[in-house]
Amino acid sequence: MDRLPKCEANYVPLTPLTFLKRASAVYANRTSIIYAGTHFTWRQTYERCRRIACSLRSLNIAKNDVVSVLAPNTPAMYEMHFAVPMAGAVLNAINTRLDAKNIATILKHSEAKVFFVDYQYVPVASEALRLLMPELEGAAVAIPSIVLPLVVVIDDIDSPTGIRLGELEYEQLVHNGSARFVQDEIEDEWDPISLNYTSGTTSAPKGVVLSHRGAYLSTLSLILGWEMGTEPVYLWSLPMFHCNGWTFTWGVAARGGTNVCIRSTTAQEMYSNIALHKVTHMCCAPVVFNILLEAKPHGRKKITTPVQILTGGAPPPPSKLEEIEGLGFHVVHAYGITEATGPALVCEWQAQWNQLSHHQQATLKARQGISVLTLSNVDVKDLNTMMSVPHDGKTMGEIVIRGSSVMKGYFKDEIATAKAFHKGWFLTGDIGVIHLDGYLEIKDRSKDVIISGGENISSVEVESVLCRHPRVLEAAVVAMPHPRWGESPCAFVTLKRDFSGTVTEADIVAHCRKNMAGFMTPKKVQFVGELPKTSTGKILKFQLRELAKTLVVTETDQSTKKSTQLKRDQTPWYRNQAHEQIMASSRL
């Protein structure tokens, strides 16, 4: 049997590019993209992607060159996920919330040859390019000179603005490229398909290199695990720059679905598109739940058919899941990281759970679940011994994974790559437990566990209790210095807007004492107007930890009726980000 040949007939390298080619043949006249008044079919989308790939080749883009794009969820951003790898290049989708300095750093580190910029981001992109030219007078910060990428502006396809940055424009490349372009066959499925930079919530951003094989298998895992049938109508509430839209940029094509593209995730935009286009699926971070729940009556539309939501990010409290499902959404919780090509675990539902109460179901849904099919294994281990923790739902360890969807490594960072891979496993940096039924539950980031008097406190557990308070919209808990216990929990709380009356620190502390062990109760509660977050909804806890260091715990703090008011110059992110209302009074 060992002598049986491997040939073109029985072995083809795996790549998600085959999904688009198949969609154009099988679902040719089915709607592929809707964006305001613009509609495309799968035949048209395939042709447009081929034209862009052809134009990229004419711009001297060669194999493994990096092509960067800074754009919201528009047709062009979707097409780039196919067109760039069709040209043999590597797609680098940049976080649209980054400032000019960070964008410049990514362009320099990735050595991008072409830089596609949506008209909306021309000002920040222009400044980023200025920072790459230190000889230019007026540059605020000098970054060592590099060869500047060729810039292509993406004007609005539905309502062109005429804004330009250089001479090239996206639709010109579509027009000039050949519809007969034939891409080179993917010879090695291990070749890179995308370069995604981590959010940097706990460390400096790193460039994660994903392969064609990993992207293909991860896509299949998710559309199977989510039971995404044919012809889904998918709302792009999740940024496509976030892990390539958790691979659903390729997955919607695999199912012959329709991509409903929106520029911003406002409540009105989401509700109106859900109602107008009969959306069946969407992905989002839990922060989007708050946008949907807090929407004013005039911004809402009644949901007549269930909308499937796949959510990730920080574990949503069971109370939040109950609320959002009451609106007509059906939530599936997943856990993922950029290094695993997006979602790696999913809380796969079991029929027997349908007999449980809504609260019990929500509690189960808040778990991260079991591995997607792509992963060969997932475990929770004590990193000192590499022994698996007991399946008791209590013993914490680090979540580790292995499988084909795990990244190739960090771009130009052999040290970080070697550190991430340990004894045949990828170390996620997340702390979790395994329940008796084998389902995993995240308890914290390794850096977010609070050690108070020798006791390990899960910030996620404390946050879950806080969010059960009827007046609390969202909460984040971090460690703060304590003169006796070393560390103690400090809670940052955002209150709901649609209520009258007051909520004090004493009220929140009393609520916690009724629902958790005394040592887990926050020793300080700070009421904030908004929690600092990344564009993907992750709370920037490192900023909160810095703020917590400026607070002082006293024996009377727990019973005070008003939280300590801080001066703005003590608040680290006031100097860096536009969170003008972050330190609101406790009497909102």
ChimeraX attribute file (.defattr): number of C-alpha atoms within 10 A of each C-alpha:
attribute: neighborCount
match mode: 1-to-1
recipient: residues
	/A:1	4
	/A:2	4
	/A:3	5
	/A:4	6
	/A:5	9
	/A:6	9
	/A:7	8
	/A:8	8
	/A:9	6
	/A:10	7
	/A:11	9
	/A:12	14
	/A:13	15
	/A:14	19
	/A:15	23
	/A:16	26
	/A:17	22
	/A:18	14
	/A:19	18
	/A:20	24
	/A:21	20
	/A:22	18
	/A:23	24
	/A:24	21
	/A:25	12
	/A:26	13
	/A:27	20
	/A:28	18
	/A:29	14
	/A:30	18
	/A:31	21
	/A:32	27
	/A:33	24
	/A:34	21
	/A:35	18
	/A:36	15
	/A:37	8
	/A:38	12
	/A:39	17
	/A:40	19
	/A:41	19
	/A:42	26
	/A:43	21
	/A:44	19
	/A:45	25
	/A:46	23
	/A:47	21
	/A:48	25
	/A:49	27
	/A:50	26
	/A:51	24
	/A:52	30
	/A:53	31
	/A:54	26
	/A:55	23
	/A:56	22
	/A:57	18
	/A:58	14
	/A:59	12
	/A:60	11
	/A:61	20
	/A:62	15
	/A:63	16
	/A:64	17
	/A:65	20
	/A:66	27
	/A:67	27
	/A:68	27
	/A:69	26
	/A:70	26
	/A:71	27
	/A:72	25
	/A:73	23
	/A:74	23
	/A:75	23
	/A:76	23
	/A:77	24
	/A:78	24
	/A:79	20
	/A:80	23
	/A:81	26
	/A:82	27
	/A:83	28
	/A:84	28
	/A:85	27
	/A:86	26
	/A:87	26
	/A:88	24
	/A:89	24
	/A:90	28
	/A:91	27
	/A:92	29
	/A:93	27
	/A:94	23
	/A:95	24
	/A:96	18
	/A:97	14
	/A:98	15
	/A:99	14
	/A:100	18
	/A:101	21
	/A:102	15
	/A:103	22
	/A:104	22
	/A:105	16
	/A:106	21
	/A:107	26
	/A:108	19
	/A:109	14
	/A:110	21
	/A:111	17
	/A:112	21
	/A:113	20
	/A:114	21
	/A:115	21
	/A:116	25
	/A:117	28
	/A:118	26
	/A:119	22
	/A:120	19
	/A:121	16
	/A:122	19
	/A:123	12
	/A:124	20
	/A:125	24
	/A:126	15
	/A:127	17
	/A:128	23
	/A:129	20
	/A:130	23
	/A:131	24
	/A:132	23
	/A:133	18
	/A:134	17
	/A:135	12
	/A:136	11
	/A:137	8
	/A:138	10
	/A:139	16
	/A:140	12
	/A:141	13
	/A:142	15
	/A:143	17
	/A:144	12
	/A:145	12
	/A:146	13
	/A:147	12
	/A:148	17
	/A:149	18
	/A:150	15
	/A:151	22
	/A:152	23
	/A:153	27
	/A:154	29
	/A:155	20
	/A:156	18
	/A:157	16
	/A:158	11
	/A:159	10
	/A:160	10
	/A:161	11
	/A:162	11
	/A:163	15
	/A:164	17
	/A:165	17
	/A:166	10
	/A:167	10
	/A:168	15
	/A:169	21
	/A:170	20
	/A:171	19
	/A:172	15
	/A:173	19
	/A:174	19
	/A:175	13
	/A:176	14
	/A:177	22
	/A:178	18
	/A:179	18
	/A:180	10
	/A:181	17
	/A:182	13
	/A:183	15
	/A:184	11
	/A:185	11
	/A:186	17
	/A:187	10
	/A:188	14
	/A:189	17
	/A:190	16
	/A:191	22
	/A:192	24
	/A:193	28
	/A:194	28
	/A:195	27
	/A:196	28
	/A:197	25
	/A:198	19
	/A:199	19
	/A:200	11
	/A:201	15
	/A:202	16
	/A:203	9
	/A:204	9
	/A:205	14
	/A:206	23
	/A:207	21
	/A:208	25
	/A:209	25
	/A:210	28
	/A:211	25
	/A:212	23
	/A:213	21
	/A:214	26
	/A:215	32
	/A:216	25
	/A:217	22
	/A:218	30
	/A:219	26
	/A:220	20
	/A:221	22
	/A:222	24
	/A:223	18
	/A:224	14
	/A:225	17
	/A:226	20
	/A:227	9
	/A:228	17
	/A:229	11
	/A:230	13
	/A:231	18
	/A:232	19
	/A:233	24
	/A:234	25
	/A:235	26
	/A:236	25
	/A:237	23
	/A:238	26
	/A:239	26
	/A:240	23
	/A:241	25
	/A:242	22
	/A:243	27
	/A:244	24
	/A:245	22
	/A:246	27
	/A:247	25
	/A:248	26
	/A:249	23
	/A:250	25
	/A:251	25
	/A:252	24
	/A:253	26
	/A:254	22
	/A:255	20
	/A:256	25
	/A:257	23
	/A:258	25
	/A:259	28
	/A:260	26
	/A:261	22
	/A:262	22
	/A:263	16
	/A:264	15
	/A:265	18
	/A:266	15
	/A:267	21
	/A:268	19
	/A:269	15
	/A:270	25
	/A:271	19
	/A:272	16
	/A:273	20
	/A:274	24
	/A:275	15
	/A:276	10
	/A:277	14
	/A:278	18
	/A:279	23
	/A:280	19
	/A:281	22
	/A:282	23
	/A:283	22
	/A:284	22
	/A:285	23
	/A:286	23
	/A:287	19
	/A:288	20
	/A:289	18
	/A:290	17
	/A:291	15
	/A:292	19
	/A:293	16
	/A:294	16
	/A:295	14
	/A:296	12
	/A:297	8
	/A:298	7
	/A:299	15
	/A:300	18
	/A:301	16
	/A:302	11
	/A:303	16
	/A:304	11
	/A:305	13
	/A:306	16
	/A:307	22
	/A:308	20
	/A:309	21
	/A:310	23
	/A:311	25
	/A:312	27
	/A:313	19
	/A:314	21
	/A:315	24
	/A:316	25
	/A:317	23
	/A:318	22
	/A:319	19
	/A:320	21
	/A:321	24
	/A:322	20
	/A:323	15
	/A:324	17
	/A:325	18
	/A:326	11
	/A:327	15
	/A:328	15
	/A:329	20
	/A:330	16
	/A:331	22
	/A:332	22
	/A:333	26
	/A:334	27
	/A:335	26
	/A:336	19
	/A:337	19
	/A:338	24
	/A:339	26
	/A:340	29
	/A:341	30
	/A:342	25
	/A:343	28
	/A:344	29
	/A:345	28
	/A:346	27
	/A:347	25
	/A:348	20
	/A:349	16
	/A:350	7
	/A:351	7
	/A:352	7
	/A:353	12
	/A:354	11
	/A:355	9
	/A:356	11
	/A:357	10
	/A:358	16
	/A:359	13
	/A:360	14
	/A:361	17
	/A:362	21
	/A:363	16
	/A:364	20
	/A:365	24
	/A:366	24
	/A:367	27
	/A:368	25
	/A:369	26
	/A:370	23
	/A:371	25
	/A:372	27
	/A:373	20
	/A:374	22
	/A:375	20
	/A:376	12
	/A:377	14
	/A:378	19
	/A:379	21
	/A:380	27
	/A:381	23
	/A:382	14
	/A:383	14
	/A:384	7
	/A:385	7
	/A:386	15
	/A:387	12
	/A:388	17
	/A:389	19
	/A:390	16
	/A:391	17
	/A:392	13
	/A:393	17
	/A:394	14
	/A:395	16
	/A:396	24
	/A:397	26
	/A:398	25
	/A:399	27
	/A:400	23
	/A:401	23
	/A:402	20
	/A:403	21
	/A:404	19
	/A:405	29
	/A:406	26
	/A:407	22
	/A:408	18
	/A:409	20
	/A:410	21
	/A:411	17
	/A:412	14
	/A:413	12
	/A:414	11
	/A:415	9
	/A:416	13
	/A:417	18
	/A:418	12
	/A:419	10
	/A:420	16
	/A:421	16
	/A:422	13
	/A:423	7
	/A:424	9
	/A:425	18
	/A:426	22
	/A:427	19
	/A:428	18
	/A:429	16
	/A:430	19
	/A:431	22
	/A:432	27
	/A:433	25
	/A:434	27
	/A:435	17
	/A:436	11
	/A:437	11
	/A:438	14
	/A:439	20
	/A:440	26
	/A:441	26
	/A:442	25
	/A:443	24
	/A:444	22
	/A:445	19
	/A:446	17
	/A:447	14
	/A:448	21
	/A:449	21
	/A:450	24
	/A:451	16
	/A:452	20
	/A:453	13
	/A:454	10
	/A:455	13
	/A:456	13
	/A:457	22
	/A:458	24
	/A:459	24
	/A:460	23
	/A:461	17
	/A:462	24
	/A:463	23
	/A:464	20
	/A:465	20
	/A:466	28
	/A:467	22
	/A:468	18
	/A:469	16
	/A:470	11
	/A:471	19
	/A:472	17
	/A:473	18
	/A:474	24
	/A:475	25
	/A:476	25
	/A:477	28
	/A:478	29
	/A:479	26
	/A:480	26
	/A:481	19
	/A:482	18
	/A:483	10
	/A:484	10
	/A:485	13
	/A:486	14
	/A:487	19
	/A:488	26
	/A:489	28
	/A:490	27
	/A:491	28
	/A:492	24
	/A:493	26
	/A:494	24
	/A:495	22
	/A:496	16
	/A:497	12
	/A:498	8
	/A:499	10
	/A:500	9
	/A:501	6
	/A:502	10
	/A:503	17
	/A:504	20
	/A:505	26
	/A:506	18
	/A:507	16
	/A:508	21
	/A:509	19
	/A:510	14
	/A:511	16
	/A:512	21
	/A:513	15
	/A:514	11
	/A:515	14
	/A:516	13
	/A:517	10
	/A:518	11
	/A:519	16
	/A:520	21
	/A:521	25
	/A:522	26
	/A:523	24
	/A:524	27
	/A:525	25
	/A:526	24
	/A:527	27
	/A:528	20
	/A:529	20
	/A:530	18
	/A:531	24
	/A:532	21
	/A:533	14
	/A:534	15
	/A:535	17
	/A:536	20
	/A:537	18
	/A:538	18
	/A:539	19
	/A:540	18
	/A:541	20
	/A:542	16
	/A:543	18
	/A:544	23
	/A:545	18
	/A:546	17
	/A:547	17
	/A:548	22
	/A:549	14
	/A:550	14
	/A:551	18
	/A:552	14
	/A:553	17
	/A:554	11
	/A:555	8
	/A:556	8
	/A:557	17
	/A:558	21
	/A:559	16
	/A:560	14
	/A:561	14
	/A:562	18
	/A:563	19
	/A:564	17
	/A:565	13
	/A:566	14
	/A:567	8
	/A:568	13
	/A:569	9
	/A:570	14
	/A:571	18
	/A:572	15
	/A:573	19
	/A:574	15
	/A:575	11
	/A:576	8
	/A:577	10
	/A:578	10
	/A:579	15
	/A:580	12
	/A:581	12
	/A:582	18
	/A:583	21
	/A:584	16
	/A:585	16
	/A:586	22
	/A:587	14
	/A:588	17
